Amino acid sequence: MATHHYVGVRGFVGESLGYVACVDTDWVAWVGGAAAWMVRVRDPWIGWSRPQPGARRKFVVNHARFLMLPDVPLPNLASQTLAQTAQRLR
């Protein structure tokens, strides 16, 4: 992350989740994120009342960072990584 991502290795605020995509034992991609503290349009759309976001935020995932290592010539690596991450989150 420090070498290849423009944001670097700064951590997330609050609870966060990250996944590493591997081929054999080599890391080829990384996906991570944390739920935003408050999103004015998200909370009413979900149907949360005023006190609910604090207790339920842990069930929301925002995709904050995505890194594919540049020297990995695998076709559809981004799509495969994001699809497998979405399946794990269910």
PDB file of N, CA, C and O in Angstrom:
ATOM      1  N   MET A   1       0.825  -1.184   0.000  1.00  0.00           N
ATOM      2  CA  MET A   1       0.000   0.000   0.000  1.00  0.00           C
ATOM      3  C   MET A   1       0.872   1.251   0.000  1.00  0.00           C
ATOM      4  O   MET A   1       0.618   2.197  -0.745  1.00  0.00           O
ATOM      5  N   ALA A   2       1.873   1.245   0.821  1.00  0.00           N
ATOM      6  CA  ALA A   2       2.712   2.439   0.924  1.00  0.00           C
ATOM      7  C   ALA A   2       3.396   2.754  -0.401  1.00  0.00           C
ATOM      8  O   ALA A   2       3.610   3.922  -0.725  1.00  0.00           O
ATOM      9  N   THR A   3       3.735   1.738  -1.156  1.00  0.00           N
ATOM     10  CA  THR A   3       4.451   1.933  -2.402  1.00  0.00           C
ATOM     11  C   THR A   3       3.537   2.232  -3.581  1.00  0.00           C
ATOM     12  O   THR A   3       3.889   3.045  -4.435  1.00  0.00           O
ATOM     13  N   HIS A   4       2.367   1.591  -3.648  1.00  0.00           N
ATOM     14  CA  HIS A   4       1.568   1.632  -4.866  1.00  0.00           C
ATOM     15  C   HIS A   4       0.257   2.417  -4.791  1.00  0.00           C
ATOM     16  O   HIS A   4      -0.276   2.782  -5.839  1.00  0.00           O
ATOM     17  N   HIS A   5      -0.283   2.692  -3.614  1.00  0.00           N
ATOM     18  CA  HIS A   5      -1.561   3.399  -3.531  1.00  0.00           C
ATOM     19  C   HIS A   5      -1.313   4.872  -3.240  1.00  0.00           C
ATOM     20  O   HIS A   5      -0.470   5.209  -2.409  1.00  0.00           O
ATOM     21  N   TYR A   6      -2.045   5.751  -3.923  1.00  0.00           N
ATOM     22  CA  TYR A   6      -1.799   7.182  -3.785  1.00  0.00           C
ATOM     23  C   TYR A   6      -2.147   7.709  -2.390  1.00  0.00           C
ATOM     24  O   TYR A   6      -1.621   8.749  -1.993  1.00  0.00           O
ATOM     25  N   VAL A   7      -3.007   7.035  -1.640  1.00  0.00           N
ATOM     26  CA  VAL A   7      -3.336   7.452  -0.280  1.00  0.00           C
ATOM     27  C   VAL A   7      -2.316   6.909   0.716  1.00  0.00           C
ATOM     28  O   VAL A   7      -2.130   7.478   1.792  1.00  0.00           O
ATOM     29  N   GLY A   8      -1.669   5.830   0.364  1.00  0.00           N
ATOM     30  CA  GLY A   8      -0.679   5.231   1.254  1.00  0.00           C
ATOM     31  C   GLY A   8      -1.308   4.275   2.233  1.00  0.00           C
ATOM     32  O   GLY A   8      -2.277   3.593   1.900  1.00  0.00           O
ATOM     33  N   VAL A   9      -0.771   4.212   3.442  1.00  0.00           N
ATOM     34  CA  VAL A   9      -1.219   3.227   4.421  1.00  0.00           C
ATOM     35  C   VAL A   9      -2.000   3.846   5.579  1.00  0.00           C
ATOM     36  O   VAL A   9      -2.148   3.217   6.627  1.00  0.00           O
ATOM     37  N   ARG A  10      -2.491   5.048   5.408  1.00  0.00           N
ATOM     38  CA  ARG A  10      -3.282   5.643   6.485  1.00  0.00           C
ATOM     39  C   ARG A  10      -4.439   4.712   6.833  1.00  0.00           C
ATOM     40  O   ARG A  10      -5.069   4.125   5.954  1.00  0.00           O
ATOM     41  N   GLY A  11      -4.701   4.591   8.116  1.00  0.00           N
ATOM     42  CA  GLY A  11      -5.772   3.707   8.567  1.00  0.00           C
ATOM     43  C   GLY A  11      -7.144   4.332   8.389  1.00  0.00           C
ATOM     44  O   GLY A  11      -7.269   5.506   8.040  1.00  0.00           O
ATOM     45  N   PHE A  12      -8.160   3.537   8.631  1.00  0.00           N
ATOM     46  CA  PHE A  12      -9.537   3.997   8.576  1.00  0.00           C
ATOM     47  C   PHE A  12      -9.980   4.420   9.968  1.00  0.00           C
ATOM     48  O   PHE A  12      -9.393   3.999  10.965  1.00  0.00           O
ATOM     49  N   VAL A  13     -11.006   5.244  10.039  1.00  0.00           N
ATOM     50  CA  VAL A  13     -11.567   5.648  11.317  1.00  0.00           C
ATOM     51  C   VAL A  13     -12.678   4.670  11.672  1.00  0.00           C
ATOM     52  O   VAL A  13     -13.539   4.380  10.842  1.00  0.00           O
ATOM     53  N   GLY A  14     -12.665   4.166  12.886  1.00  0.00           N
ATOM     54  CA  GLY A  14     -13.707   3.242  13.336  1.00  0.00           C
ATOM     55  C   GLY A  14     -13.442   1.823  12.891  1.00  0.00           C
ATOM     56  O   GLY A  14     -12.327   1.464  12.512  1.00  0.00           O
ATOM     57  N   GLU A  15     -14.506   1.015  12.947  1.00  0.00           N
ATOM     58  CA  GLU A  15     -14.383  -0.381  12.543  1.00  0.00           C
ATOM     59  C   GLU A  15     -14.134  -0.455  11.046  1.00  0.00           C
ATOM     60  O   GLU A  15     -14.763   0.260  10.266  1.00  0.00           O
ATOM     61  N   SER A  16     -13.225  -1.313  10.655  1.00  0.00           N
ATOM     62  CA  SER A  16     -12.904  -1.427   9.235  1.00  0.00           C
ATOM     63  C   SER A  16     -12.706  -2.896   8.876  1.00  0.00           C
ATOM     64  O   SER A  16     -12.602  -3.768   9.738  1.00  0.00           O
ATOM     65  N   LEU A  17     -12.660  -3.128   7.574  1.00  0.00           N
ATOM     66  CA  LEU A  17     -12.525  -4.485   7.071  1.00  0.00           C
ATOM     67  C   LEU A  17     -11.647  -4.443   5.840  1.00  0.00           C
ATOM     68  O   LEU A  17     -11.775  -3.536   5.017  1.00  0.00           O
ATOM     69  N   GLY A  18     -10.760  -5.411   5.703  1.00  0.00           N
ATOM     70  CA  GLY A  18      -9.900  -5.474   4.530  1.00  0.00           C
ATOM     71  C   GLY A  18      -9.721  -6.901   4.058  1.00  0.00           C
ATOM     72  O   GLY A  18      -9.709  -7.833   4.862  1.00  0.00           O
ATOM     73  N   TYR A  19      -9.584  -7.070   2.763  1.00  0.00           N
ATOM     74  CA  TYR A  19      -9.353  -8.384   2.172  1.00  0.00           C
ATOM     75  C   TYR A  19      -8.146  -8.320   1.251  1.00  0.00           C
ATOM     76  O   TYR A  19      -7.951  -7.340   0.532  1.00  0.00           O
ATOM     77  N   VAL A  20      -7.346  -9.362   1.279  1.00  0.00           N
ATOM     78  CA  VAL A  20      -6.202  -9.505   0.384  1.00  0.00           C
ATOM     79  C   VAL A  20      -6.538 -10.591  -0.625  1.00  0.00           C
ATOM     80  O   VAL A  20      -6.976 -11.678  -0.245  1.00  0.00           O
ATOM     81  N   ALA A  21      -6.339 -10.308  -1.903  1.00  0.00           N
ATOM     82  CA  ALA A  21      -6.526 -11.316  -2.948  1.00  0.00           C
ATOM     83  C   ALA A  21      -5.164 -11.926  -3.251  1.00  0.00           C
ATOM     84  O   ALA A  21      -4.186 -11.211  -3.468  1.00  0.00           O
ATOM     85  N   CYS A  22      -5.112 -13.249  -3.263  1.00  0.00           N
ATOM     86  CA  CYS A  22      -3.851 -13.961  -3.485  1.00  0.00           C
ATOM     87  C   CYS A  22      -3.956 -14.905  -4.671  1.00  0.00           C
ATOM     88  O   CYS A  22      -5.019 -15.455  -4.956  1.00  0.00           O
ATOM     89  N   VAL A  23      -2.850 -15.079  -5.345  1.00  0.00           N
ATOM     90  CA  VAL A  23      -2.689 -16.137  -6.332  1.00  0.00           C
ATOM     91  C   VAL A  23      -1.544 -16.984  -5.801  1.00  0.00           C
ATOM     92  O   VAL A  23      -0.416 -16.512  -5.653  1.00  0.00           O
ATOM     93  N   ASP A  24      -1.850 -18.228  -5.519  1.00  0.00           N
ATOM     94  CA  ASP A  24      -0.954 -19.095  -4.763  1.00  0.00           C
ATOM     95  C   ASP A  24      -0.698 -18.407  -3.417  1.00  0.00           C
ATOM     96  O   ASP A  24      -1.625 -18.278  -2.618  1.00  0.00           O
ATOM     97  N   THR A  25       0.512 -17.970  -3.152  1.00  0.00           N
ATOM     98  CA  THR A  25       0.780 -17.260  -1.900  1.00  0.00           C
ATOM     99  C   THR A  25       1.149 -15.803  -2.133  1.00  0.00           C
ATOM    100  O   THR A  25       1.510 -15.098  -1.191  1.00  0.00           O
ATOM    101  N   ASP A  26       1.062 -15.348  -3.374  1.00  0.00           N
ATOM    102  CA  ASP A  26       1.436 -13.970  -3.709  1.00  0.00           C
ATOM    103  C   ASP A  26       0.231 -13.042  -3.624  1.00  0.00           C
ATOM    104  O   ASP A  26      -0.835 -13.352  -4.157  1.00  0.00           O
ATOM    105  N   TRP A  27       0.401 -11.898  -2.951  1.00  0.00           N
ATOM    106  CA  TRP A  27      -0.645 -10.886  -2.886  1.00  0.00           C
ATOM    107  C   TRP A  27      -0.750 -10.201  -4.243  1.00  0.00           C
ATOM    108  O   TRP A  27       0.263  -9.800  -4.815  1.00  0.00           O
ATOM    109  N   VAL A  28      -1.966 -10.066  -4.760  1.00  0.00           N
ATOM    110  CA  VAL A  28      -2.155  -9.414  -6.061  1.00  0.00           C
ATOM    111  C   VAL A  28      -3.096  -8.212  -5.979  1.00  0.00           C
ATOM    112  O   VAL A  28      -3.068  -7.351  -6.859  1.00  0.00           O
ATOM    113  N   ALA A  29      -3.932  -8.140  -4.931  1.00  0.00           N
ATOM    114  CA  ALA A  29      -4.863  -7.019  -4.787  1.00  0.00           C
ATOM    115  C   ALA A  29      -5.293  -6.895  -3.332  1.00  0.00           C
ATOM    116  O   ALA A  29      -5.164  -7.838  -2.551  1.00  0.00           O
ATOM    117  N   TRP A  30      -5.814  -5.701  -2.974  1.00  0.00           N
ATOM    118  CA  TRP A  30      -6.290  -5.444  -1.628  1.00  0.00           C
ATOM    119  C   TRP A  30      -7.510  -4.545  -1.711  1.00  0.00           C
ATOM    120  O   TRP A  30      -7.528  -3.576  -2.471  1.00  0.00           O
ATOM    121  N   VAL A  31      -8.534  -4.870  -0.924  1.00  0.00           N
ATOM    122  CA  VAL A  31      -9.758  -4.076  -0.837  1.00  0.00           C
ATOM    123  C   VAL A  31     -10.013  -3.790   0.627  1.00  0.00           C
ATOM    124  O   VAL A  31      -9.907  -4.690   1.460  1.00  0.00           O
ATOM    125  N   GLY A  32     -10.348  -2.558   0.956  1.00  0.00           N
ATOM    126  CA  GLY A  32     -10.635  -2.236   2.347  1.00  0.00           C
ATOM    127  C   GLY A  32     -11.582  -1.072   2.475  1.00  0.00           C
ATOM    128  O   GLY A  32     -11.769  -0.294   1.540  1.00  0.00           O
ATOM    129  N   GLY A  33     -12.181  -0.960   3.648  1.00  0.00           N
ATOM    130  CA  GLY A  33     -13.082   0.155   3.878  1.00  0.00           C
ATOM    131  C   GLY A  33     -13.675   0.139   5.272  1.00  0.00           C
ATOM    132  O   GLY A  33     -13.480  -0.796   6.048  1.00  0.00           O
ATOM    133  N   ALA A  34     -14.400   1.199   5.564  1.00  0.00           N
ATOM    134  CA  ALA A  34     -15.110   1.346   6.831  1.00  0.00           C
ATOM    135  C   ALA A  34     -16.377   2.137   6.542  1.00  0.00           C
ATOM    136  O   ALA A  34     -16.423   2.924   5.596  1.00  0.00           O
ATOM    137  N   ALA A  35     -17.392   1.930   7.350  1.00  0.00           N
ATOM    138  CA  ALA A  35     -18.651   2.644   7.136  1.00  0.00           C
ATOM    139  C   ALA A  35     -18.479   4.123   7.466  1.00  0.00           C
ATOM    140  O   ALA A  35     -17.858   4.477   8.468  1.00  0.00           O
ATOM    141  N   ALA A  36     -19.028   4.971   6.625  1.00  0.00           N
ATOM    142  CA  ALA A  36     -19.004   6.411   6.885  1.00  0.00           C
ATOM    143  C   ALA A  36     -19.824   6.707   8.132  1.00  0.00           C
ATOM    144  O   ALA A  36     -20.858   6.077   8.353  1.00  0.00           O
ATOM    145  N   TRP A  37     -19.382   7.648   8.944  1.00  0.00           N
ATOM    146  CA  TRP A  37     -20.035   7.959  10.208  1.00  0.00           C
ATOM    147  C   TRP A  37     -21.487   8.376   9.997  1.00  0.00           C
ATOM    148  O   TRP A  37     -22.387   7.866  10.663  1.00  0.00           O
ATOM    149  N   MET A  38     -21.708   9.289   9.084  1.00  0.00           N
ATOM    150  CA  MET A  38     -23.064   9.741   8.824  1.00  0.00           C
ATOM    151  C   MET A  38     -23.162  10.163   7.363  1.00  0.00           C
ATOM    152  O   MET A  38     -22.328  10.922   6.868  1.00  0.00           O
ATOM    153  N   VAL A  39     -24.176   9.671   6.689  1.00  0.00           N
ATOM    154  CA  VAL A  39     -24.448  10.073   5.322  1.00  0.00           C
ATOM    155  C   VAL A  39     -25.909  10.513   5.294  1.00  0.00           C
ATOM    156  O   VAL A  39     -26.814   9.696   5.461  1.00  0.00           O
ATOM    157  N   ARG A  40     -26.129  11.781   5.087  1.00  0.00           N
ATOM    158  CA  ARG A  40     -27.456  12.366   5.223  1.00  0.00           C
ATOM    159  C   ARG A  40     -28.514  11.661   4.380  1.00  0.00           C
ATOM    160  O   ARG A  40     -29.652  11.525   4.830  1.00  0.00           O
ATOM    161  N   VAL A  41     -28.180  11.212   3.178  1.00  0.00           N
ATOM    162  CA  VAL A  41     -29.168  10.541   2.337  1.00  0.00           C
ATOM    163  C   VAL A  41     -29.236   9.037   2.593  1.00  0.00           C
ATOM    164  O   VAL A  41     -30.274   8.418   2.361  1.00  0.00           O
ATOM    165  N   ARG A  42     -28.143   8.445   3.067  1.00  0.00           N
ATOM    166  CA  ARG A  42     -28.128   6.999   3.304  1.00  0.00           C
ATOM    167  C   ARG A  42     -29.040   6.600   4.454  1.00  0.00           C
ATOM    168  O   ARG A  42     -29.847   5.682   4.307  1.00  0.00           O
ATOM    169  N   ASP A  43     -28.930   7.263   5.580  1.00  0.00           N
ATOM    170  CA  ASP A  43     -29.628   6.838   6.781  1.00  0.00           C
ATOM    171  C   ASP A  43     -31.150   6.828   6.619  1.00  0.00           C
ATOM    172  O   ASP A  43     -31.779   5.834   6.980  1.00  0.00           O
ATOM    173  N   PRO A  44     -31.770   7.890   6.092  1.00  0.00           N
ATOM    174  CA  PRO A  44     -33.224   7.818   5.877  1.00  0.00           C
ATOM    175  C   PRO A  44     -33.605   6.809   4.789  1.00  0.00           C
ATOM    176  O   PRO A  44     -34.655   6.173   4.879  1.00  0.00           O
ATOM    177  N   TRP A  45     -32.766   6.659   3.769  1.00  0.00           N
ATOM    178  CA  TRP A  45     -33.064   5.715   2.689  1.00  0.00           C
ATOM    179  C   TRP A  45     -33.126   4.290   3.235  1.00  0.00           C
ATOM    180  O   TRP A  45     -33.985   3.505   2.834  1.00  0.00           O
ATOM    181  N   ILE A  46     -32.211   3.956   4.154  1.00  0.00           N
ATOM    182  CA  ILE A  46     -32.220   2.638   4.781  1.00  0.00           C
ATOM    183  C   ILE A  46     -33.439   2.493   5.691  1.00  0.00           C
ATOM    184  O   ILE A  46     -33.926   1.384   5.913  1.00  0.00           O
ATOM    185  N   GLY A  47     -33.925   3.613   6.214  1.00  0.00           N
ATOM    186  CA  GLY A  47     -35.076   3.583   7.109  1.00  0.00           C
ATOM    187  C   GLY A  47     -34.701   3.716   8.576  1.00  0.00           C
ATOM    188  O   GLY A  47     -35.495   3.398   9.461  1.00  0.00           O
ATOM    189  N   TRP A  48     -33.475   4.193   8.829  1.00  0.00           N
ATOM    190  CA  TRP A  48     -33.023   4.345  10.201  1.00  0.00           C
ATOM    191  C   TRP A  48     -33.645   5.574  10.837  1.00  0.00           C
ATOM    192  O   TRP A  48     -33.726   6.633  10.216  1.00  0.00           O
ATOM    193  N   SER A  49     -34.089   5.424  12.095  1.00  0.00           N
ATOM    194  CA  SER A  49     -34.525   6.576  12.869  1.00  0.00           C
ATOM    195  C   SER A  49     -33.283   7.262  13.442  1.00  0.00           C
ATOM    196  O   SER A  49     -32.164   6.792  13.237  1.00  0.00           O
ATOM    197  N   ARG A  50     -33.475   8.340  14.139  1.00  0.00           N
ATOM    198  CA  ARG A  50     -32.353   9.139  14.652  1.00  0.00           C
ATOM    199  C   ARG A  50     -31.337   8.338  15.483  1.00  0.00           C
ATOM    200  O   ARG A  50     -30.139   8.488  15.241  1.00  0.00           O
ATOM    201  N   PRO A  51     -31.748   7.487  16.456  1.00  0.00           N
ATOM    202  CA  PRO A  51     -30.742   6.790  17.277  1.00  0.00           C
ATOM    203  C   PRO A  51     -30.156   5.528  16.643  1.00  0.00           C
ATOM    204  O   PRO A  51     -29.167   5.001  17.153  1.00  0.00           O
ATOM    205  N   GLN A  52     -30.724   5.034  15.564  1.00  0.00           N
ATOM    206  CA  GLN A  52     -30.289   3.746  15.025  1.00  0.00           C
ATOM    207  C   GLN A  52     -28.921   3.725  14.338  1.00  0.00           C
ATOM    208  O   GLN A  52     -28.237   2.707  14.446  1.00  0.00           O
ATOM    209  N   PRO A  53     -28.479   4.756  13.651  1.00  0.00           N
ATOM    210  CA  PRO A  53     -27.199   4.630  12.939  1.00  0.00           C
ATOM    211  C   PRO A  53     -26.026   4.212  13.806  1.00  0.00           C
ATOM    212  O   PRO A  53     -25.184   3.437  13.352  1.00  0.00           O
ATOM    213  N   GLY A  54     -25.941   4.692  15.023  1.00  0.00           N
ATOM    214  CA  GLY A  54     -24.822   4.327  15.886  1.00  0.00           C
ATOM    215  C   GLY A  54     -24.746   2.832  16.152  1.00  0.00           C
ATOM    216  O   GLY A  54     -23.656   2.263  16.201  1.00  0.00           O
ATOM    217  N   ALA A  55     -25.891   2.198  16.323  1.00  0.00           N
ATOM    218  CA  ALA A  55     -25.914   0.766  16.626  1.00  0.00           C
ATOM    219  C   ALA A  55     -25.810  -0.096  15.374  1.00  0.00           C
ATOM    220  O   ALA A  55     -25.360  -1.240  15.445  1.00  0.00           O
ATOM    221  N   ARG A  56     -26.217   0.436  14.243  1.00  0.00           N
ATOM    222  CA  ARG A  56     -26.293  -0.387  13.032  1.00  0.00           C
ATOM    223  C   ARG A  56     -25.220  -0.098  11.989  1.00  0.00           C
ATOM    224  O   ARG A  56     -25.165  -0.762  10.954  1.00  0.00           O
ATOM    225  N   ARG A  57     -24.389   0.864  12.248  1.00  0.00           N
ATOM    226  CA  ARG A  57     -23.360   1.242  11.272  1.00  0.00           C
ATOM    227  C   ARG A  57     -22.426   0.078  10.948  1.00  0.00           C
ATOM    228  O   ARG A  57     -21.876   0.014   9.848  1.00  0.00           O
ATOM    229  N   LYS A  58     -22.244  -0.835  11.888  1.00  0.00           N
ATOM    230  CA  LYS A  58     -21.342  -1.970  11.662  1.00  0.00           C
ATOM    231  C   LYS A  58     -21.852  -2.910  10.567  1.00  0.00           C
ATOM    232  O   LYS A  58     -21.106  -3.770  10.099  1.00  0.00           O
ATOM    233  N   PHE A  59     -23.117  -2.755  10.154  1.00  0.00           N
ATOM    234  CA  PHE A  59     -23.675  -3.586   9.090  1.00  0.00           C
ATOM    235  C   PHE A  59     -23.539  -2.951   7.710  1.00  0.00           C
ATOM    236  O   PHE A  59     -23.989  -3.525   6.718  1.00  0.00           O
ATOM    237  N   VAL A  60     -22.919  -1.766   7.636  1.00  0.00           N
ATOM    238  CA  VAL A  60     -22.760  -1.042   6.376  1.00  0.00           C
ATOM    239  C   VAL A  60     -21.294  -1.067   5.977  1.00  0.00           C
ATOM    240  O   VAL A  60     -20.414  -0.880   6.817  1.00  0.00           O
ATOM    241  N   VAL A  61     -21.032  -1.297   4.702  1.00  0.00           N
ATOM    242  CA  VAL A  61     -19.654  -1.327   4.221  1.00  0.00           C
ATOM    243  C   VAL A  61     -19.487  -0.316   3.096  1.00  0.00           C
ATOM    244  O   VAL A  61     -20.274  -0.291   2.150  1.00  0.00           O
ATOM    245  N   ASN A  62     -18.481   0.499   3.203  1.00  0.00           N
ATOM    246  CA  ASN A  62     -18.103   1.409   2.118  1.00  0.00           C
ATOM    247  C   ASN A  62     -16.790   0.913   1.538  1.00  0.00           C
ATOM    248  O   ASN A  62     -15.877   0.526   2.267  1.00  0.00           O
ATOM    249  N   HIS A  63     -16.714   0.930   0.254  1.00  0.00           N
ATOM    250  CA  HIS A  63     -15.476   0.552  -0.426  1.00  0.00           C
ATOM    251  C   HIS A  63     -14.611   1.812  -0.458  1.00  0.00           C
ATOM    252  O   HIS A  63     -14.888   2.736  -1.223  1.00  0.00           O
ATOM    253  N   ALA A  64     -13.576   1.850   0.360  1.00  0.00           N
ATOM    254  CA  ALA A  64     -12.753   3.047   0.478  1.00  0.00           C
ATOM    255  C   ALA A  64     -11.445   2.960  -0.304  1.00  0.00           C
ATOM    256  O   ALA A  64     -10.988   3.952  -0.870  1.00  0.00           O
ATOM    257  N   ARG A  65     -10.851   1.784  -0.332  1.00  0.00           N
ATOM    258  CA  ARG A  65      -9.582   1.636  -1.053  1.00  0.00           C
ATOM    259  C   ARG A  65      -9.550   0.330  -1.814  1.00  0.00           C
ATOM    260  O   ARG A  65     -10.028  -0.703  -1.346  1.00  0.00           O
ATOM    261  N   PHE A  66      -8.977   0.403  -2.988  1.00  0.00           N
ATOM    262  CA  PHE A  66      -8.835  -0.774  -3.838  1.00  0.00           C
ATOM    263  C   PHE A  66      -7.487  -0.662  -4.522  1.00  0.00           C
ATOM    264  O   PHE A  66      -7.201   0.340  -5.178  1.00  0.00           O
ATOM    265  N   LEU A  67      -6.670  -1.666  -4.377  1.00  0.00           N
ATOM    266  CA  LEU A  67      -5.339  -1.646  -4.968  1.00  0.00           C
ATOM    267  C   LEU A  67      -5.083  -2.954  -5.688  1.00  0.00           C
ATOM    268  O   LEU A  67      -5.215  -4.034  -5.111  1.00  0.00           O
ATOM    269  N   MET A  68      -4.719  -2.845  -6.945  1.00  0.00           N
ATOM    270  CA  MET A  68      -4.227  -4.001  -7.705  1.00  0.00           C
ATOM    271  C   MET A  68      -2.750  -3.744  -7.949  1.00  0.00           C
ATOM    272  O   MET A  68      -2.378  -2.677  -8.436  1.00  0.00           O
ATOM    273  N   LEU A  69      -1.924  -4.693  -7.621  1.00  0.00           N
ATOM    274  CA  LEU A  69      -0.492  -4.498  -7.835  1.00  0.00           C
ATOM    275  C   LEU A  69      -0.208  -4.381  -9.332  1.00  0.00           C
ATOM    276  O   LEU A  69      -0.759  -5.143 -10.127  1.00  0.00           O
ATOM    277  N   PRO A  70       0.635  -3.446  -9.713  1.00  0.00           N
ATOM    278  CA  PRO A  70       0.833  -3.151 -11.131  1.00  0.00           C
ATOM    279  C   PRO A  70       1.536  -4.238 -11.934  1.00  0.00           C
ATOM    280  O   PRO A  70       1.378  -4.286 -13.154  1.00  0.00           O
ATOM    281  N   ASP A  71       2.292  -5.095 -11.303  1.00  0.00           N
ATOM    282  CA  ASP A  71       3.069  -6.093 -12.041  1.00  0.00           C
ATOM    283  C   ASP A  71       2.340  -7.429 -12.191  1.00  0.00           C
ATOM    284  O   ASP A  71       2.972  -8.444 -12.486  1.00  0.00           O
ATOM    285  N   VAL A  72       1.035  -7.442 -11.993  1.00  0.00           N
ATOM    286  CA  VAL A  72       0.269  -8.684 -12.057  1.00  0.00           C
ATOM    287  C   VAL A  72      -0.578  -8.680 -13.328  1.00  0.00           C
ATOM    288  O   VAL A  72      -1.604  -8.002 -13.376  1.00  0.00           O
ATOM    289  N   PRO A  73      -0.170  -9.423 -14.354  1.00  0.00           N
ATOM    290  CA  PRO A  73      -0.887  -9.398 -15.635  1.00  0.00           C
ATOM    291  C   PRO A  73      -2.021 -10.421 -15.720  1.00  0.00           C
ATOM    292  O   PRO A  73      -2.054 -11.227 -16.649  1.00  0.00           O
ATOM    293  N   LEU A  74      -2.943 -10.397 -14.770  1.00  0.00           N
ATOM    294  CA  LEU A  74      -4.067 -11.334 -14.789  1.00  0.00           C
ATOM    295  C   LEU A  74      -5.288 -10.661 -15.405  1.00  0.00           C
ATOM    296  O   LEU A  74      -5.657  -9.565 -14.985  1.00  0.00           O
ATOM    297  N   PRO A  75      -5.922 -11.290 -16.391  1.00  0.00           N
ATOM    298  CA  PRO A  75      -7.111 -10.690 -16.986  1.00  0.00           C
ATOM    299  C   PRO A  75      -8.272 -10.686 -15.975  1.00  0.00           C
ATOM    300  O   PRO A  75      -8.458 -11.646 -15.226  1.00  0.00           O
ATOM    301  N   ASN A  76      -9.028  -9.615 -15.968  1.00  0.00           N
ATOM    302  CA  ASN A  76     -10.217  -9.472 -15.120  1.00  0.00           C
ATOM    303  C   ASN A  76      -9.920  -9.537 -13.623  1.00  0.00           C
ATOM    304  O   ASN A  76     -10.793  -9.907 -12.838  1.00  0.00           O
ATOM    305  N   LEU A  77      -8.716  -9.188 -13.224  1.00  0.00           N
ATOM    306  CA  LEU A  77      -8.357  -9.257 -11.811  1.00  0.00           C
ATOM    307  C   LEU A  77      -9.245  -8.346 -10.966  1.00  0.00           C
ATOM    308  O   LEU A  77      -9.702  -8.753  -9.898  1.00  0.00           O
ATOM    309  N   ALA A  78      -9.493  -7.143 -11.418  1.00  0.00           N
ATOM    310  CA  ALA A  78     -10.317  -6.206 -10.645  1.00  0.00           C
ATOM    311  C   ALA A  78     -11.726  -6.747 -10.475  1.00  0.00           C
ATOM    312  O   ALA A  78     -12.251  -6.755  -9.362  1.00  0.00           O
ATOM    313  N   SER A  79     -12.341  -7.197 -11.548  1.00  0.00           N
ATOM    314  CA  SER A  79     -13.709  -7.709 -11.476  1.00  0.00           C
ATOM    315  C   SER A  79     -13.800  -8.939 -10.584  1.00  0.00           C
ATOM    316  O   SER A  79     -14.732  -9.061  -9.789  1.00  0.00           O
ATOM    317  N   GLN A  80     -12.855  -9.838 -10.707  1.00  0.00           N
ATOM    318  CA  GLN A  80     -12.863 -11.048  -9.890  1.00  0.00           C
ATOM    319  C   GLN A  80     -12.679 -10.719  -8.411  1.00  0.00           C
ATOM    320  O   GLN A  80     -13.349 -11.297  -7.554  1.00  0.00           O
ATOM    321  N   THR A  81     -11.777  -9.796  -8.115  1.00  0.00           N
ATOM    322  CA  THR A  81     -11.521  -9.418  -6.724  1.00  0.00           C
ATOM    323  C   THR A  81     -12.750  -8.782  -6.104  1.00  0.00           C
ATOM    324  O   THR A  81     -13.141  -9.142  -4.994  1.00  0.00           O
ATOM    325  N   LEU A  82     -13.366  -7.838  -6.808  1.00  0.00           N
ATOM    326  CA  LEU A  82     -14.553  -7.177  -6.269  1.00  0.00           C
ATOM    327  C   LEU A  82     -15.727  -8.138  -6.138  1.00  0.00           C
ATOM    328  O   LEU A  82     -16.476  -8.054  -5.164  1.00  0.00           O
ATOM    329  N   ALA A  83     -15.908  -9.045  -7.089  1.00  0.00           N
ATOM    330  CA  ALA A  83     -16.996 -10.016  -7.024  1.00  0.00           C
ATOM    331  C   ALA A  83     -16.819 -10.951  -5.831  1.00  0.00           C
ATOM    332  O   ALA A  83     -17.783 -11.226  -5.117  1.00  0.00           O
ATOM    333  N   GLN A  84     -15.615 -11.437  -5.610  1.00  0.00           N
ATOM    334  CA  GLN A  84     -15.384 -12.348  -4.487  1.00  0.00           C
ATOM    335  C   GLN A  84     -15.517 -11.623  -3.150  1.00  0.00           C
ATOM    336  O   GLN A  84     -15.979 -12.213  -2.173  1.00  0.00           O
ATOM    337  N   THR A  85     -15.122 -10.369  -3.095  1.00  0.00           N
ATOM    338  CA  THR A  85     -15.290  -9.585  -1.875  1.00  0.00           C
ATOM    339  C   THR A  85     -16.777  -9.412  -1.568  1.00  0.00           C
ATOM    340  O   THR A  85     -17.201  -9.577  -0.424  1.00  0.00           O
ATOM    341  N   ALA A  86     -17.557  -9.083  -2.576  1.00  0.00           N
ATOM    342  CA  ALA A  86     -19.009  -8.910  -2.385  1.00  0.00           C
ATOM    343  C   ALA A  86     -19.656 -10.204  -1.908  1.00  0.00           C
ATOM    344  O   ALA A  86     -20.559 -10.165  -1.072  1.00  0.00           O
ATOM    345  N   GLN A  87     -19.217 -11.340  -2.418  1.00  0.00           N
ATOM    346  CA  GLN A  87     -19.768 -12.623  -1.982  1.00  0.00           C
ATOM    347  C   GLN A  87     -19.446 -12.898  -0.509  1.00  0.00           C
ATOM    348  O   GLN A  87     -20.286 -13.421   0.223  1.00  0.00           O
ATOM    349  N   ARG A  88     -18.260 -12.553  -0.089  1.00  0.00           N
ATOM    350  CA  ARG A  88     -17.866 -12.783   1.311  1.00  0.00           C
ATOM    351  C   ARG A  88     -18.668 -11.906   2.260  1.00  0.00           C
ATOM    352  O   ARG A  88     -18.976 -12.323   3.377  1.00  0.00           O
ATOM    353  N   LEU A  89     -19.005 -10.711   1.834  1.00  0.00           N
ATOM    354  CA  LEU A  89     -19.725  -9.787   2.702  1.00  0.00           C
ATOM    355  C   LEU A  89     -21.169 -10.206   2.956  1.00  0.00           C
ATOM    356  O   LEU A  89     -21.761  -9.817   3.963  1.00  0.00           O
ATOM    357  N   ARG A  90     -21.729 -10.985   2.061  1.00  0.00           N
ATOM    358  CA  ARG A  90     -23.119 -11.427   2.274  1.00  0.00           C
ATOM    359  C   ARG A  90     -23.192 -12.228   3.524  1.00  0.00           C
ATOM    360  O   ARG A  90     -24.268 -12.698   3.894  1.00  0.00           O
TER     361      ARG A  90
END
